[in-house]
């Protein structure tokens, strides 16, 4: 069996699955249940400074986006950081860490952007025995209006400044949690690295309004007839998260910076994809809130089996393996040509491929007698739309045309269709040839 043990920043945990800072990690009871279920670590729900208490709404805190089968695709939340007293959280963290020394326990922190506030809280967190801290620079609602959360995460100079403070007053790993609500995530990541951060985690939630109640004309979740923007998470944000992770993993200014991946991770496959893009571990929230803590068993079992099939003995074997294959559009091989193929034995004659291609794409699928659908190679540009809309998995596939074959769209051999690409200045192979 593959070894799922991970060493992230010198913090050892029995598997790469951590619970993200969120409602599931708000108190001792939850965290103990999580560890008993098999989670490798937790990031405790974000702690705030002592002072005026944090007050959460007492009405609905979540809005949802569903798939056709009512499967939860995304959650919007307007909940703030922990509203429990700081001292209570610290005491609970110390007890949990003492009882589960083999599990990772990270303290998420959000205090005002003042050196004194960080200097005051960090020694108290250190006394709990927590393995490290995560700076919450991502929360897009409630706290950002108070100059914290994403209000800091959107300003690289603030990120670097606060990270330096934390490295000055805290001697264990410092993870900077990044906001996705920014144009270029590489800049805040570089700022974190410049400030001495040991790692970054991303993504935090995306600023959103998921729906509007058309009877009351207020955004959901609605509090006494009013709604507010909140943080969006769940399976729907995974593509955005993976893109941002990959940008940091391949950016020269952040090469080698450890990454903890967050964003819609629901299955072992999701986790493997994040790890292949450079993540040393992953953090999960919405999946646990949807299915309960026991989902980690499926994640761990599935990842272990896949690793066995691929010959990976530990998680380190495939961290970042996909990163070299992430490139900019201009470097894609224009000599690569594929055509759609329909497996008539699997086709259920629903006509989705035909409707999509005929109305919105390249009119490359014909409908014959008895609703037999066939690809017109001369018109097919391999856009993949027919594959994506087909309800039968693997009924339609994309098959690469081999060199020497004639491209029916141009009448030329495949390798001649875009022959000028061979010496195009944007083609890295052209530079290599020189």
C-alpha positions as CSV (number, residue, x, y, z in Angstrom):
1,X,0.0,0.0,0.0
2,X,1.2,3.5,-0.8
3,X,2.3,5.6,2.1
4,X,0.0,8.7,2.5
5,X,2.2,10.3,5.2
6,X,3.0,13.8,4.3
7,X,5.7,16.2,5.6
8,X,4.5,19.8,4.9
9,X,6.9,22.4,6.2
10,X,8.3,19.8,8.7
11,X,4.8,19.2,9.9
12,X,4.0,15.4,9.7
13,X,0.5,14.1,9.2
14,X,-0.8,10.6,8.4
15,X,-2.3,11.8,5.1
16,X,-2.4,15.0,3.0
17,X,-6.1,15.7,3.8
18,X,-6.5,18.7,6.2
19,X,-9.8,20.4,7.1
20,X,-9.7,24.1,6.1
21,X,-10.4,26.9,8.5
22,X,-14.2,27.1,8.5
23,X,-17.3,26.0,10.6
24,X,-16.2,22.4,10.8
25,X,-13.1,23.4,12.7
26,X,-14.7,25.9,15.1
27,X,-14.4,24.0,18.3
28,X,-12.8,21.1,20.1
29,X,-15.8,18.8,19.7
30,X,-15.7,19.0,15.9
31,X,-12.0,18.7,15.6
32,X,-11.9,15.6,17.8
33,X,-14.6,14.0,15.7
34,X,-12.6,14.9,12.6
35,X,-9.4,13.3,13.9
36,X,-11.2,10.2,14.9
37,X,-12.7,10.0,11.4
38,X,-9.1,10.0,10.0
39,X,-8.3,13.6,8.9
40,X,-4.6,14.3,8.8
41,X,-4.8,17.8,10.1
42,X,-7.0,20.8,10.7
43,X,-6.7,24.5,10.4
44,X,-8.7,25.9,13.3
45,X,-11.4,28.4,12.4
46,X,-9.9,31.9,12.3
47,X,-9.1,33.5,15.6
48,X,-9.5,37.2,16.1
49,X,-8.0,39.6,18.6
50,X,-9.4,40.2,22.0
51,X,-11.7,43.2,22.2
52,X,-15.2,43.9,20.9
53,X,-16.8,40.5,20.3
54,X,-17.4,39.1,16.8
55,X,-21.2,38.8,16.3
56,X,-22.5,36.5,13.6
57,X,-26.0,36.7,12.1
58,X,-28.7,34.5,13.6
59,X,-30.5,34.0,10.4
60,X,-29.4,31.9,7.3
61,X,-25.7,32.0,6.7
62,X,-25.5,29.9,3.5
63,X,-26.8,30.2,0.0
64,X,-26.4,27.3,-2.5
65,X,-26.0,26.4,-6.1
66,X,-27.3,23.0,-7.1
67,X,-26.9,20.7,-10.1
68,X,-29.9,19.2,-11.9
69,X,-29.9,16.3,-9.4
70,X,-29.8,18.7,-6.5
71,X,-26.2,17.9,-5.9
72,X,-24.5,20.7,-4.1
73,X,-22.2,22.5,-6.5
74,X,-21.4,25.6,-4.5
75,X,-22.0,27.3,-1.2
76,X,-22.1,31.0,-0.5
77,X,-21.5,31.9,3.2
78,X,-21.8,35.2,5.1
79,X,-20.4,33.8,8.3
80,X,-17.6,35.7,10.1
81,X,-14.6,34.4,11.9
82,X,-15.1,32.6,15.2
83,X,-17.4,34.3,17.6
84,X,-16.2,32.2,20.5
85,X,-13.8,33.9,23.0
86,X,-10.1,33.7,22.1
87,X,-9.1,32.2,25.4
88,X,-11.6,29.4,25.0
89,X,-10.3,28.6,21.5
90,X,-6.7,28.6,22.7
91,X,-7.4,26.2,25.6
92,X,-9.3,23.8,23.3
93,X,-6.5,23.9,20.8
94,X,-3.9,23.0,23.4
95,X,-6.0,20.1,24.7
96,X,-6.6,18.7,21.2
97,X,-2.9,19.0,20.2
98,X,-1.8,17.2,23.3
99,X,-4.2,14.3,22.7
100,X,-3.4,14.0,18.9
101,X,0.3,14.8,18.6
102,X,0.5,12.9,15.3
103,X,-2.0,15.2,13.6
104,X,-1.4,18.7,12.2
105,X,-3.0,21.6,13.9
106,X,-2.7,25.0,12.4
107,X,-4.1,28.2,13.9
108,X,-5.8,30.6,11.4
109,X,-5.5,34.2,12.5
110,X,-7.0,37.5,11.5
111,X,-6.3,40.6,13.6
112,X,-6.0,44.3,12.6
113,X,-3.2,45.3,10.3
114,X,-1.1,46.7,13.2
115,X,2.2,45.2,14.4
116,X,1.1,45.4,18.0
117,X,-2.0,43.2,17.4
118,X,0.1,40.5,15.8
119,X,2.8,40.7,18.5
120,X,0.2,40.3,21.2
121,X,-1.6,37.2,19.8
122,X,1.3,35.2,18.4
123,X,2.9,34.2,21.7
124,X,-0.5,33.0,23.0
125,X,-1.0,30.8,20.0
126,X,2.5,29.4,20.3
127,X,1.7,28.3,23.9
128,X,-1.0,25.9,22.5
129,X,1.6,23.8,20.8
130,X,0.0,24.4,17.4
131,X,2.2,23.3,14.5
132,X,2.0,26.6,12.7
133,X,-0.2,29.5,11.8
134,X,-2.2,30.5,8.7
135,X,-2.7,34.2,8.0
136,X,-6.3,34.7,6.8
137,X,-5.8,37.3,4.1
138,X,-8.7,36.0,2.0
139,X,-12.1,36.4,3.7
140,X,-14.1,38.6,1.3
141,X,-17.0,39.6,3.5
142,X,-17.7,41.1,6.9
143,X,-14.1,41.4,8.2
144,X,-12.8,42.9,4.9
145,X,-15.0,45.9,5.6
146,X,-13.0,46.3,8.8
147,X,-9.7,46.4,7.0
148,X,-8.9,42.7,7.5
149,X,-9.2,39.6,5.4
150,X,-9.1,40.2,1.6
151,X,-8.6,43.9,2.3
152,X,-5.1,42.9,3.3
153,X,-4.8,40.1,0.7
154,X,-5.5,42.5,-2.2
155,X,-2.5,44.7,-1.3
156,X,0.9,42.9,-1.8
157,X,2.7,45.5,0.3
158,X,0.4,44.7,3.3
159,X,0.9,41.0,2.8
160,X,4.7,41.3,2.9
161,X,4.6,43.6,5.9
162,X,2.3,41.5,8.1
163,X,4.2,38.3,7.1
164,X,7.4,39.9,8.3
165,X,5.8,40.7,11.6
166,X,4.7,37.2,12.0
167,X,8.1,35.7,11.2
168,X,9.6,38.2,13.7
169,X,7.3,37.2,16.6
170,X,6.6,33.5,15.8
171,X,9.1,30.7,15.4
172,X,7.0,28.0,13.7
173,X,5.8,27.8,10.1
174,X,3.8,30.7,8.7
175,X,1.3,30.0,5.9
176,X,-0.3,32.9,4.0
177,X,-3.8,32.2,2.8
178,X,-4.4,34.1,-0.4
179,X,-7.6,35.6,-1.8
180,X,-8.8,34.8,-5.3
181,X,-10.5,38.2,-5.5
182,X,-7.6,39.7,-7.3
183,X,-6.4,40.2,-10.9
184,X,-3.0,38.4,-10.7
185,X,-2.5,35.9,-7.8
186,X,1.2,35.7,-8.5
187,X,1.9,39.2,-7.0
188,X,0.5,38.5,-3.5
189,X,2.2,35.1,-3.6
190,X,5.5,36.7,-4.4
191,X,4.9,39.3,-1.6
192,X,4.3,36.5,0.9
193,X,7.5,34.8,-0.2
194,X,9.4,38.1,0.1
195,X,8.0,38.5,3.6
196,X,9.4,35.2,4.6
197,X,6.3,33.0,4.4
198,X,7.0,29.3,4.7
199,X,4.1,28.5,2.4
200,X,0.9,29.8,0.8
201,X,-2.6,28.3,0.8
202,X,-5.2,29.0,-1.8
203,X,-7.8,29.7,-2.7
204,X,-10.0,31.4,-0.1
205,X,-13.6,32.0,-1.0
206,X,-14.7,34.0,-4.1
207,X,-16.8,37.1,-3.6
208,X,-20.4,36.2,-4.7
209,X,-24.1,36.5,-4.6
210,X,-25.6,33.1,-5.4
211,X,-29.2,34.0,-6.0
212,X,-32.0,36.5,-5.5
213,X,-35.4,35.7,-3.9
214,X,-37.8,37.0,-6.6
215,X,-40.7,37.2,-4.1
216,X,-38.9,39.4,-1.5
217,X,-36.4,40.8,-4.0
218,X,-33.4,40.2,-1.7
219,X,-30.2,38.3,-2.2
220,X,-30.0,34.9,-0.5
221,X,-29.2,34.1,2.2
222,X,-31.7,36.8,3.3
223,X,-31.6,38.4,6.8
224,X,-34.8,40.3,7.5
225,X,-35.3,41.2,3.9
226,X,-31.6,42.2,3.2
227,X,-28.7,40.2,1.7
228,X,-25.0,40.7,1.3
229,X,-22.1,39.4,-0.8
230,X,-20.4,36.4,0.7
231,X,-17.7,33.8,0.1
232,X,-18.3,31.2,-2.6
233,X,-16.8,27.7,-2.3
234,X,-17.4,24.1,-3.3
235,X,-16.9,22.0,-6.4
236,X,-17.8,24.9,-8.7
237,X,-14.6,26.8,-7.7
238,X,-12.2,24.0,-8.3
239,X,-11.1,25.1,-11.8
240,X,-10.4,28.6,-10.6
241,X,-8.4,27.3,-7.7
242,X,-6.3,24.9,-9.8
243,X,-5.5,27.7,-12.3
244,X,-4.3,30.0,-9.5
245,X,-2.3,27.2,-7.9
246,X,-0.6,26.4,-11.2
247,X,0.3,30.0,-11.8
248,X,2.2,30.2,-8.5
249,X,3.8,26.8,-9.0
250,X,5.3,27.8,-12.4
251,X,6.0,31.5,-11.6
252,X,9.8,32.2,-11.5
253,X,9.3,34.6,-8.5
254,X,7.6,31.8,-6.4
255,X,9.4,28.7,-7.6
256,X,9.8,26.3,-4.7
257,X,7.3,28.0,-2.5
258,X,5.2,25.2,-0.8
259,X,1.5,25.3,-1.5
260,X,-1.5,24.0,0.4
261,X,-4.3,23.5,-2.1
262,X,-7.9,24.6,-1.4
263,X,-11.0,24.9,-3.5
264,X,-13.8,22.4,-4.2
265,X,-11.8,19.2,-3.3
266,X,-14.4,16.5,-3.0
267,X,-12.8,13.3,-4.1
268,X,-9.4,11.6,-4.1
269,X,-9.1,12.5,-7.8
270,X,-9.5,16.2,-7.0
271,X,-6.8,15.9,-4.4
272,X,-4.4,14.1,-6.8
273,X,-5.0,16.9,-9.4
274,X,-4.1,19.6,-6.9
275,X,-1.0,17.7,-5.8
276,X,0.1,17.2,-9.4
277,X,-0.1,20.9,-9.8
278,X,2.4,21.5,-7.0
279,X,0.5,21.2,-3.7
280,X,2.2,19.5,-0.8
281,X,-1.2,18.8,0.8
282,X,-4.9,19.8,0.4
283,X,-7.5,21.4,2.6
284,X,-11.2,20.5,2.4
285,X,-14.3,22.3,3.7
286,X,-17.5,22.1,1.6
287,X,-17.2,18.3,1.0
288,X,-17.1,17.7,4.8
289,X,-20.0,20.0,5.3
290,X,-22.0,18.2,2.6
291,X,-21.2,14.6,3.4
292,X,-19.7,14.6,6.9
293,X,-16.2,13.8,8.2
294,X,-16.2,10.2,7.1
295,X,-15.7,11.3,3.5
296,X,-12.0,11.3,4.3
297,X,-12.0,7.5,4.3
298,X,-13.1,7.4,0.6
299,X,-10.5,10.1,-0.2
300,X,-7.6,8.3,1.5
301,X,-8.6,4.9,0.1
302,X,-9.0,6.1,-3.4
303,X,-5.8,8.1,-3.4
304,X,-3.9,5.1,-2.0
305,X,-5.3,2.7,-4.7
306,X,-4.5,5.1,-7.5
307,X,-0.9,5.6,-6.2
308,X,-0.5,1.8,-6.1
309,X,-1.7,1.6,-9.7
310,X,0.8,4.3,-10.8
311,X,3.7,2.9,-8.8
312,X,3.9,5.9,-6.4
313,X,5.1,4.8,-3.0
314,X,4.5,8.2,-1.3
315,X,2.8,11.5,-2.0
316,X,6.1,13.2,-2.8
317,X,6.4,11.1,-5.9
318,X,3.9,13.1,-7.9
319,X,3.9,16.6,-6.3
320,X,4.1,19.0,-9.2
321,X,4.4,16.4,-11.9
322,X,1.8,18.2,-14.1
323,X,3.4,21.7,-13.7
324,X,5.9,21.3,-16.7
325,X,2.9,20.6,-18.9
326,X,1.1,23.9,-17.9
327,X,2.1,26.5,-20.5
328,X,0.8,29.7,-22.1
329,X,-1.5,29.5,-25.1
330,X,1.2,30.8,-27.5
331,X,3.3,27.7,-26.9
332,X,0.7,25.1,-27.8
333,X,1.5,22.8,-30.7
334,X,-0.6,23.9,-33.7
335,X,0.6,20.9,-35.6
336,X,-1.5,18.7,-33.3
337,X,-4.8,17.8,-35.0
338,X,-7.6,15.6,-33.7
339,X,-11.1,14.7,-34.9
340,X,-14.3,13.6,-33.0
341,X,-15.4,10.0,-33.3
342,X,-18.8,8.7,-32.3
343,X,-19.2,5.1,-31.1
344,X,-22.4,4.1,-32.7
345,X,-22.8,1.1,-30.3
346,X,-22.9,3.5,-27.3
347,X,-24.9,6.3,-28.9
348,X,-28.4,6.6,-27.5
349,X,-29.5,9.0,-30.3
350,X,-30.4,11.8,-28.0
351,X,-29.1,14.4,-30.5
352,X,-27.4,16.7,-28.1
353,X,-24.1,16.6,-30.0
354,X,-25.9,17.5,-33.2
355,X,-27.9,20.3,-31.7
356,X,-24.8,21.8,-30.0
357,X,-22.6,21.6,-33.1
358,X,-25.2,22.6,-35.6
359,X,-26.5,25.6,-33.7
360,X,-23.4,26.9,-31.8
361,X,-20.3,25.4,-33.3
362,X,-19.0,24.2,-36.7
363,X,-21.8,22.2,-38.3
364,X,-19.6,19.1,-38.2
365,X,-22.1,16.5,-37.2
366,X,-24.7,15.1,-39.6
367,X,-28.1,13.5,-38.7
368,X,-29.0,10.7,-41.0
369,X,-31.9,8.2,-41.2
370,X,-33.0,6.7,-37.9
371,X,-31.2,9.5,-36.1
372,X,-27.7,8.2,-36.8
373,X,-25.2,10.9,-36.0
374,X,-21.8,11.0,-37.7
375,X,-18.9,13.4,-37.7
376,X,-18.1,15.4,-40.8
377,X,-14.3,15.4,-40.7
378,X,-13.9,18.2,-43.2
379,X,-15.7,20.6,-40.8
380,X,-14.6,19.2,-37.4
381,X,-12.1,21.5,-35.6
382,X,-11.9,19.2,-32.5
383,X,-13.4,21.8,-30.2
384,X,-14.6,19.0,-27.9
385,X,-18.1,20.5,-27.4
386,X,-19.8,17.3,-28.5
387,X,-17.8,15.3,-26.0
388,X,-18.8,17.7,-23.2
389,X,-22.5,17.7,-23.9
390,X,-22.8,13.9,-24.6
391,X,-24.6,12.2,-21.6
392,X,-22.8,8.9,-22.3
393,X,-19.2,8.7,-21.1
394,X,-16.7,7.8,-23.8
395,X,-19.4,7.6,-26.5
396,X,-17.7,10.5,-28.3
397,X,-13.9,10.7,-28.2
398,X,-11.2,12.9,-29.8
399,X,-8.7,10.9,-31.8
400,X,-5.4,12.3,-32.9
401,X,-4.5,12.3,-36.6
402,X,-1.1,10.8,-37.1
403,X,1.7,12.5,-39.2
404,X,1.3,11.6,-42.8
405,X,-2.5,11.6,-42.6
406,X,-4.4,14.1,-44.8
407,X,-6.2,16.8,-42.9
408,X,-9.7,16.8,-44.6
409,X,-10.2,20.5,-43.8
410,X,-7.1,21.6,-45.8
411,X,-6.2,18.7,-48.0
412,X,-2.7,18.8,-46.7
413,X,-0.8,16.3,-44.6
414,X,-1.2,16.9,-40.9
415,X,2.4,18.1,-40.4
416,X,2.0,20.6,-43.2
417,X,-1.2,22.2,-42.1
418,X,0.5,24.6,-39.8
419,X,4.1,24.2,-41.1
420,X,4.9,27.8,-40.5
421,X,4.5,27.1,-36.8
422,X,7.7,25.1,-36.8
423,X,9.8,28.3,-37.0
424,X,7.3,30.7,-35.5
425,X,9.1,33.0,-32.9
426,X,6.6,32.0,-30.2
427,X,7.4,28.3,-30.7
428,X,9.9,27.2,-28.1
429,X,11.0,24.4,-30.4
430,X,12.0,27.0,-33.0
431,X,14.3,28.7,-30.5
432,X,15.8,25.3,-29.6
433,X,16.4,24.6,-33.3
434,X,18.3,27.8,-33.6
